[in-house]
Amino acid sequence: MVERGMKSMIRDFFGVVTRKQTYLNLTYLLFSFPLGTAYFIFLVTGLSMGLSLSITLIGIPILLLMLVAWWELASFERQLAIWLLGIDIPPMESRKVTNQKMTEKLKGYIMNPVTWKGLVFLFIKFPLGIFTLIVSFMLIALTITLIAVPFIYKTAYMDLGSYQVDSPAVAIAIMLGGLLLGIISLHIMNALAKLSGILAYHLLGSTGSAGIDENDYTYIEDVEIEDDTEEESSDTTMETTLKAPAENEDVVDRAEDDPQN
């Protein structure tokens, strides 16, 4: 049992190199910085302009447009996490209705907690993108440098200060260390991608919509309206049922009073 567990751990450790998901995670991390920077600049500029002009009422339409814009950006980030990270994120809305007016759509955006959690995610994307960029490039650059030591240790590009690589055996040993560092780096970047996936799951999905088809959901207000309609119809049916015996009794009484019948 212990031997089998060790084999499984070794297989998982070295198997990260051959997994497709590893490179999808790496792609997601490399896109985090440019996307996070673009989101940050766009949101700060738009929200600042809208808030500063809200006194003159010109900023209110700007803020409403920004609300719709960051909703769409959060929706894009959700799809990106699903495609690249391979995680199943619930829909951003628990329910949906078609043929809505613009005011109803805006009300739905404002009342939906995912709208504001999505804004938080977009702002978090910027510092998280900087952190992942620094870590990823440091690991990748160091790994490539160590792997390339056997080919450059005799050139002027190889400068380790007081320590010098003076033999092919040492250079190959350093290269093997670089390969090991590369495998460890992939595990680290997978962990960073997993962290991003956890944030996306909790901030870009409605917790009450898990398992619900995205194309078949409606707003809560419409559900209440439907319930009221059903209650009114049931009340009408009950009143008709109660009136029916009374009407039958009236007919019987009139028949007994009429001697001709």
MODELLER restraints for C-alpha pairs under 7 A, 6 or more apart:
rsr = mdl.restraints
at = mdl.atoms
rsr.add(forms.Gaussian(group=physical.xy_distance, feature=features.Distance(at['CA:14:A'], at['CA:183:A']), mean=6.86, stdev=0.5))
rsr.add(forms.Gaussian(group=physical.xy_distance, feature=features.Distance(at['CA:16:A'], at['CA:22:A']), mean=6.51, stdev=0.5))
rsr.add(forms.Gaussian(group=physical.xy_distance, feature=features.Distance(at['CA:17:A'], at['CA:183:A']), mean=6.81, stdev=0.5))
rsr.add(forms.Gaussian(group=physical.xy_distance, feature=features.Distance(at['CA:22:A'], at['CA:190:A']), mean=6.43, stdev=0.5))
rsr.add(forms.Gaussian(group=physical.xy_distance, feature=features.Distance(at['CA:24:A'], at['CA:84:A']), mean=5.22, stdev=0.5))
rsr.add(forms.Gaussian(group=physical.xy_distance, feature=features.Distance(at['CA:24:A'], at['CA:85:A']), mean=6.65, stdev=0.5))
rsr.add(forms.Gaussian(group=physical.xy_distance, feature=features.Distance(at['CA:25:A'], at['CA:84:A']), mean=6.28, stdev=0.5))
rsr.add(forms.Gaussian(group=physical.xy_distance, feature=features.Distance(at['CA:25:A'], at['CA:85:A']), mean=5.77, stdev=0.5))
rsr.add(forms.Gaussian(group=physical.xy_distance, feature=features.Distance(at['CA:25:A'], at['CA:190:A']), mean=6.23, stdev=0.5))
rsr.add(forms.Gaussian(group=physical.xy_distance, feature=features.Distance(at['CA:25:A'], at['CA:193:A']), mean=5.68, stdev=0.5))
rsr.add(forms.Gaussian(group=physical.xy_distance, feature=features.Distance(at['CA:26:A'], at['CA:189:A']), mean=6.68, stdev=0.5))
rsr.add(forms.Gaussian(group=physical.xy_distance, feature=features.Distance(at['CA:28:A'], at['CA:84:A']), mean=6.25, stdev=0.5))
rsr.add(forms.Gaussian(group=physical.xy_distance, feature=features.Distance(at['CA:29:A'], at['CA:132:A']), mean=6.39, stdev=0.5))
rsr.add(forms.Gaussian(group=physical.xy_distance, feature=features.Distance(at['CA:29:A'], at['CA:193:A']), mean=6.54, stdev=0.5))
rsr.add(forms.Gaussian(group=physical.xy_distance, feature=features.Distance(at['CA:30:A'], at['CA:133:A']), mean=6.50, stdev=0.5))
rsr.add(forms.Gaussian(group=physical.xy_distance, feature=features.Distance(at['CA:32:A'], at['CA:125:A']), mean=6.80, stdev=0.5))
rsr.add(forms.Gaussian(group=physical.xy_distance, feature=features.Distance(at['CA:32:A'], at['CA:129:A']), mean=4.63, stdev=0.5))
rsr.add(forms.Gaussian(group=physical.xy_distance, feature=features.Distance(at['CA:33:A'], at['CA:126:A']), mean=6.49, stdev=0.5))
rsr.add(forms.Gaussian(group=physical.xy_distance, feature=features.Distance(at['CA:33:A'], at['CA:129:A']), mean=3.98, stdev=0.5))
rsr.add(forms.Gaussian(group=physical.xy_distance, feature=features.Distance(at['CA:33:A'], at['CA:130:A']), mean=5.60, stdev=0.5))
rsr.add(forms.Gaussian(group=physical.xy_distance, feature=features.Distance(at['CA:33:A'], at['CA:133:A']), mean=6.32, stdev=0.5))
rsr.add(forms.Gaussian(group=physical.xy_distance, feature=features.Distance(at['CA:36:A'], at['CA:122:A']), mean=6.90, stdev=0.5))
rsr.add(forms.Gaussian(group=physical.xy_distance, feature=features.Distance(at['CA:36:A'], at['CA:125:A']), mean=4.73, stdev=0.5))
rsr.add(forms.Gaussian(group=physical.xy_distance, feature=features.Distance(at['CA:36:A'], at['CA:126:A']), mean=4.06, stdev=0.5))
rsr.add(forms.Gaussian(group=physical.xy_distance, feature=features.Distance(at['CA:36:A'], at['CA:129:A']), mean=5.99, stdev=0.5))
rsr.add(forms.Gaussian(group=physical.xy_distance, feature=features.Distance(at['CA:37:A'], at['CA:126:A']), mean=5.43, stdev=0.5))
rsr.add(forms.Gaussian(group=physical.xy_distance, feature=features.Distance(at['CA:39:A'], at['CA:122:A']), mean=6.35, stdev=0.5))
rsr.add(forms.Gaussian(group=physical.xy_distance, feature=features.Distance(at['CA:40:A'], at['CA:123:A']), mean=6.05, stdev=0.5))
rsr.add(forms.Gaussian(group=physical.xy_distance, feature=features.Distance(at['CA:40:A'], at['CA:126:A']), mean=6.34, stdev=0.5))
rsr.add(forms.Gaussian(group=physical.xy_distance, feature=features.Distance(at['CA:46:A'], at['CA:66:A']), mean=6.55, stdev=0.5))
rsr.add(forms.Gaussian(group=physical.xy_distance, feature=features.Distance(at['CA:47:A'], at['CA:63:A']), mean=6.46, stdev=0.5))
rsr.add(forms.Gaussian(group=physical.xy_distance, feature=features.Distance(at['CA:47:A'], at['CA:66:A']), mean=6.99, stdev=0.5))
rsr.add(forms.Gaussian(group=physical.xy_distance, feature=features.Distance(at['CA:49:A'], at['CA:59:A']), mean=6.94, stdev=0.5))
rsr.add(forms.Gaussian(group=physical.xy_distance, feature=features.Distance(at['CA:50:A'], at['CA:59:A']), mean=4.08, stdev=0.5))
rsr.add(forms.Gaussian(group=physical.xy_distance, feature=features.Distance(at['CA:50:A'], at['CA:60:A']), mean=6.42, stdev=0.5))
rsr.add(forms.Gaussian(group=physical.xy_distance, feature=features.Distance(at['CA:50:A'], at['CA:62:A']), mean=5.19, stdev=0.5))
rsr.add(forms.Gaussian(group=physical.xy_distance, feature=features.Distance(at['CA:50:A'], at['CA:63:A']), mean=5.15, stdev=0.5))
rsr.add(forms.Gaussian(group=physical.xy_distance, feature=features.Distance(at['CA:51:A'], at['CA:59:A']), mean=6.10, stdev=0.5))
rsr.add(forms.Gaussian(group=physical.xy_distance, feature=features.Distance(at['CA:52:A'], at['CA:59:A']), mean=6.98, stdev=0.5))
rsr.add(forms.Gaussian(group=physical.xy_distance, feature=features.Distance(at['CA:53:A'], at['CA:59:A']), mean=4.29, stdev=0.5))
rsr.add(forms.Gaussian(group=physical.xy_distance, feature=features.Distance(at['CA:54:A'], at['CA:60:A']), mean=5.45, stdev=0.5))
rsr.add(forms.Gaussian(group=physical.xy_distance, feature=features.Distance(at['CA:70:A'], at['CA:119:A']), mean=6.50, stdev=0.5))
rsr.add(forms.Gaussian(group=physical.xy_distance, feature=features.Distance(at['CA:71:A'], at['CA:115:A']), mean=6.04, stdev=0.5))
rsr.add(forms.Gaussian(group=physical.xy_distance, feature=features.Distance(at['CA:71:A'], at['CA:118:A']), mean=6.97, stdev=0.5))
rsr.add(forms.Gaussian(group=physical.xy_distance, feature=features.Distance(at['CA:74:A'], at['CA:118:A']), mean=5.37, stdev=0.5))
rsr.add(forms.Gaussian(group=physical.xy_distance, feature=features.Distance(at['CA:74:A'], at['CA:122:A']), mean=6.94, stdev=0.5))
rsr.add(forms.Gaussian(group=physical.xy_distance, feature=features.Distance(at['CA:74:A'], at['CA:204:A']), mean=6.65, stdev=0.5))
rsr.add(forms.Gaussian(group=physical.xy_distance, feature=features.Distance(at['CA:78:A'], at['CA:200:A']), mean=6.59, stdev=0.5))
rsr.add(forms.Gaussian(group=physical.xy_distance, feature=features.Distance(at['CA:78:A'], at['CA:204:A']), mean=6.02, stdev=0.5))
rsr.add(forms.Gaussian(group=physical.xy_distance, feature=features.Distance(at['CA:81:A'], at['CA:87:A']), mean=6.74, stdev=0.5))
rsr.add(forms.Gaussian(group=physical.xy_distance, feature=features.Distance(at['CA:81:A'], at['CA:197:A']), mean=6.55, stdev=0.5))
rsr.add(forms.Gaussian(group=physical.xy_distance, feature=features.Distance(at['CA:82:A'], at['CA:88:A']), mean=6.17, stdev=0.5))
rsr.add(forms.Gaussian(group=physical.xy_distance, feature=features.Distance(at['CA:82:A'], at['CA:89:A']), mean=6.88, stdev=0.5))
rsr.add(forms.Gaussian(group=physical.xy_distance, feature=features.Distance(at['CA:85:A'], at['CA:197:A']), mean=6.65, stdev=0.5))
rsr.add(forms.Gaussian(group=physical.xy_distance, feature=features.Distance(at['CA:87:A'], at['CA:197:A']), mean=6.94, stdev=0.5))
rsr.add(forms.Gaussian(group=physical.xy_distance, feature=features.Distance(at['CA:89:A'], at['CA:201:A']), mean=5.22, stdev=0.5))
rsr.add(forms.Gaussian(group=physical.xy_distance, feature=features.Distance(at['CA:89:A'], at['CA:205:A']), mean=5.72, stdev=0.5))
rsr.add(forms.Gaussian(group=physical.xy_distance, feature=features.Distance(at['CA:90:A'], at['CA:205:A']), mean=4.71, stdev=0.5))
rsr.add(forms.Gaussian(group=physical.xy_distance, feature=features.Distance(at['CA:90:A'], at['CA:206:A']), mean=5.88, stdev=0.5))
rsr.add(forms.Gaussian(group=physical.xy_distance, feature=features.Distance(at['CA:90:A'], at['CA:207:A']), mean=6.83, stdev=0.5))
rsr.add(forms.Gaussian(group=physical.xy_distance, feature=features.Distance(at['CA:90:A'], at['CA:209:A']), mean=5.86, stdev=0.5))
rsr.add(forms.Gaussian(group=physical.xy_distance, feature=features.Distance(at['CA:90:A'], at['CA:210:A']), mean=4.85, stdev=0.5))
rsr.add(forms.Gaussian(group=physical.xy_distance, feature=features.Distance(at['CA:91:A'], at['CA:205:A']), mean=5.32, stdev=0.5))
rsr.add(forms.Gaussian(group=physical.xy_distance, feature=features.Distance(at['CA:91:A'], at['CA:206:A']), mean=5.94, stdev=0.5))
rsr.add(forms.Gaussian(group=physical.xy_distance, feature=features.Distance(at['CA:91:A'], at['CA:209:A']), mean=6.09, stdev=0.5))
rsr.add(forms.Gaussian(group=physical.xy_distance, feature=features.Distance(at['CA:91:A'], at['CA:214:A']), mean=5.80, stdev=0.5))
rsr.add(forms.Gaussian(group=physical.xy_distance, feature=features.Distance(at['CA:92:A'], at['CA:114:A']), mean=6.17, stdev=0.5))
rsr.add(forms.Gaussian(group=physical.xy_distance, feature=features.Distance(at['CA:92:A'], at['CA:204:A']), mean=6.16, stdev=0.5))
rsr.add(forms.Gaussian(group=physical.xy_distance, feature=features.Distance(at['CA:92:A'], at['CA:205:A']), mean=4.58, stdev=0.5))
rsr.add(forms.Gaussian(group=physical.xy_distance, feature=features.Distance(at['CA:92:A'], at['CA:206:A']), mean=5.04, stdev=0.5))
rsr.add(forms.Gaussian(group=physical.xy_distance, feature=features.Distance(at['CA:93:A'], at['CA:206:A']), mean=5.90, stdev=0.5))
rsr.add(forms.Gaussian(group=physical.xy_distance, feature=features.Distance(at['CA:93:A'], at['CA:209:A']), mean=6.84, stdev=0.5))
rsr.add(forms.Gaussian(group=physical.xy_distance, feature=features.Distance(at['CA:94:A'], at['CA:206:A']), mean=6.12, stdev=0.5))
rsr.add(forms.Gaussian(group=physical.xy_distance, feature=features.Distance(at['CA:94:A'], at['CA:208:A']), mean=6.02, stdev=0.5))
rsr.add(forms.Gaussian(group=physical.xy_distance, feature=features.Distance(at['CA:94:A'], at['CA:209:A']), mean=4.29, stdev=0.5))
rsr.add(forms.Gaussian(group=physical.xy_distance, feature=features.Distance(at['CA:94:A'], at['CA:217:A']), mean=6.28, stdev=0.5))
rsr.add(forms.Gaussian(group=physical.xy_distance, feature=features.Distance(at['CA:95:A'], at['CA:217:A']), mean=3.37, stdev=0.5))
rsr.add(forms.Gaussian(group=physical.xy_distance, feature=features.Distance(at['CA:95:A'], at['CA:218:A']), mean=3.58, stdev=0.5))
rsr.add(forms.Gaussian(group=physical.xy_distance, feature=features.Distance(at['CA:95:A'], at['CA:219:A']), mean=4.90, stdev=0.5))
rsr.add(forms.Gaussian(group=physical.xy_distance, feature=features.Distance(at['CA:96:A'], at['CA:216:A']), mean=6.47, stdev=0.5))
rsr.add(forms.Gaussian(group=physical.xy_distance, feature=features.Distance(at['CA:96:A'], at['CA:217:A']), mean=3.84, stdev=0.5))
rsr.add(forms.Gaussian(group=physical.xy_distance, feature=features.Distance(at['CA:96:A'], at['CA:218:A']), mean=3.11, stdev=0.5))
rsr.add(forms.Gaussian(group=physical.xy_distance, feature=features.Distance(at['CA:96:A'], at['CA:219:A']), mean=5.31, stdev=0.5))
rsr.add(forms.Gaussian(group=physical.xy_distance, feature=features.Distance(at['CA:97:A'], at['CA:217:A']), mean=6.49, stdev=0.5))
rsr.add(forms.Gaussian(group=physical.xy_distance, feature=features.Distance(at['CA:97:A'], at['CA:218:A']), mean=4.36, stdev=0.5))
rsr.add(forms.Gaussian(group=physical.xy_distance, feature=features.Distance(at['CA:97:A'], at['CA:219:A']), mean=6.22, stdev=0.5))
rsr.add(forms.Gaussian(group=physical.xy_distance, feature=features.Distance(at['CA:109:A'], at['CA:115:A']), mean=6.11, stdev=0.5))
rsr.add(forms.Gaussian(group=physical.xy_distance, feature=features.Distance(at['CA:114:A'], at['CA:203:A']), mean=6.54, stdev=0.5))
rsr.add(forms.Gaussian(group=physical.xy_distance, feature=features.Distance(at['CA:114:A'], at['CA:204:A']), mean=6.10, stdev=0.5))
rsr.add(forms.Gaussian(group=physical.xy_distance, feature=features.Distance(at['CA:114:A'], at['CA:205:A']), mean=6.53, stdev=0.5))
rsr.add(forms.Gaussian(group=physical.xy_distance, feature=features.Distance(at['CA:114:A'], at['CA:206:A']), mean=6.23, stdev=0.5))
rsr.add(forms.Gaussian(group=physical.xy_distance, feature=features.Distance(at['CA:117:A'], at['CA:203:A']), mean=5.02, stdev=0.5))
rsr.add(forms.Gaussian(group=physical.xy_distance, feature=features.Distance(at['CA:117:A'], at['CA:204:A']), mean=6.78, stdev=0.5))
rsr.add(forms.Gaussian(group=physical.xy_distance, feature=features.Distance(at['CA:118:A'], at['CA:203:A']), mean=5.73, stdev=0.5))
rsr.add(forms.Gaussian(group=physical.xy_distance, feature=features.Distance(at['CA:118:A'], at['CA:204:A']), mean=5.50, stdev=0.5))
rsr.add(forms.Gaussian(group=physical.xy_distance, feature=features.Distance(at['CA:121:A'], at['CA:203:A']), mean=6.34, stdev=0.5))
rsr.add(forms.Gaussian(group=physical.xy_distance, feature=features.Distance(at['CA:136:A'], at['CA:189:A']), mean=6.87, stdev=0.5))
rsr.add(forms.Gaussian(group=physical.xy_distance, feature=features.Distance(at['CA:139:A'], at['CA:185:A']), mean=6.04, stdev=0.5))
rsr.add(forms.Gaussian(group=physical.xy_distance, feature=features.Distance(at['CA:143:A'], at['CA:178:A']), mean=5.00, stdev=0.5))
rsr.add(forms.Gaussian(group=physical.xy_distance, feature=features.Distance(at['CA:143:A'], at['CA:179:A']), mean=6.87, stdev=0.5))
rsr.add(forms.Gaussian(group=physical.xy_distance, feature=features.Distance(at['CA:143:A'], at['CA:181:A']), mean=6.18, stdev=0.5))
rsr.add(forms.Gaussian(group=physical.xy_distance, feature=features.Distance(at['CA:143:A'], at['CA:182:A']), mean=5.45, stdev=0.5))
rsr.add(forms.Gaussian(group=physical.xy_distance, feature=features.Distance(at['CA:146:A'], at['CA:174:A']), mean=6.01, stdev=0.5))
rsr.add(forms.Gaussian(group=physical.xy_distance, feature=features.Distance(at['CA:146:A'], at['CA:175:A']), mean=5.24, stdev=0.5))
rsr.add(forms.Gaussian(group=physical.xy_distance, feature=features.Distance(at['CA:146:A'], at['CA:178:A']), mean=4.73, stdev=0.5))
rsr.add(forms.Gaussian(group=physical.xy_distance, feature=features.Distance(at['CA:147:A'], at['CA:175:A']), mean=4.21, stdev=0.5))
rsr.add(forms.Gaussian(group=physical.xy_distance, feature=features.Distance(at['CA:147:A'], at['CA:178:A']), mean=5.14, stdev=0.5))
rsr.add(forms.Gaussian(group=physical.xy_distance, feature=features.Distance(at['CA:147:A'], at['CA:179:A']), mean=6.50, stdev=0.5))
rsr.add(forms.Gaussian(group=physical.xy_distance, feature=features.Distance(at['CA:148:A'], at['CA:175:A']), mean=6.81, stdev=0.5))
rsr.add(forms.Gaussian(group=physical.xy_distance, feature=features.Distance(at['CA:149:A'], at['CA:171:A']), mean=5.70, stdev=0.5))
rsr.add(forms.Gaussian(group=physical.xy_distance, feature=features.Distance(at['CA:149:A'], at['CA:174:A']), mean=6.97, stdev=0.5))
rsr.add(forms.Gaussian(group=physical.xy_distance, feature=features.Distance(at['CA:149:A'], at['CA:175:A']), mean=6.25, stdev=0.5))
rsr.add(forms.Gaussian(group=physical.xy_distance, feature=features.Distance(at['CA:150:A'], at['CA:168:A']), mean=6.53, stdev=0.5))
rsr.add(forms.Gaussian(group=physical.xy_distance, feature=features.Distance(at['CA:150:A'], at['CA:171:A']), mean=4.83, stdev=0.5))
rsr.add(forms.Gaussian(group=physical.xy_distance, feature=features.Distance(at['CA:150:A'], at['CA:172:A']), mean=5.92, stdev=0.5))
rsr.add(forms.Gaussian(group=physical.xy_distance, feature=features.Distance(at['CA:150:A'], at['CA:175:A']), mean=6.93, stdev=0.5))
rsr.add(forms.Gaussian(group=physical.xy_distance, feature=features.Distance(at['CA:152:A'], at['CA:158:A']), mean=6.15, stdev=0.5))
rsr.add(forms.Gaussian(group=physical.xy_distance, feature=features.Distance(at['CA:153:A'], at['CA:165:A']), mean=6.18, stdev=0.5))
rsr.add(forms.Gaussian(group=physical.xy_distance, feature=features.Distance(at['CA:165:A'], at['CA:171:A']), mean=6.41, stdev=0.5))
rsr.add(forms.Gaussian(group=physical.xy_distance, feature=features.Distance(at['CA:255:A'], at['CA:261:A']), mean=6.22, stdev=0.5))
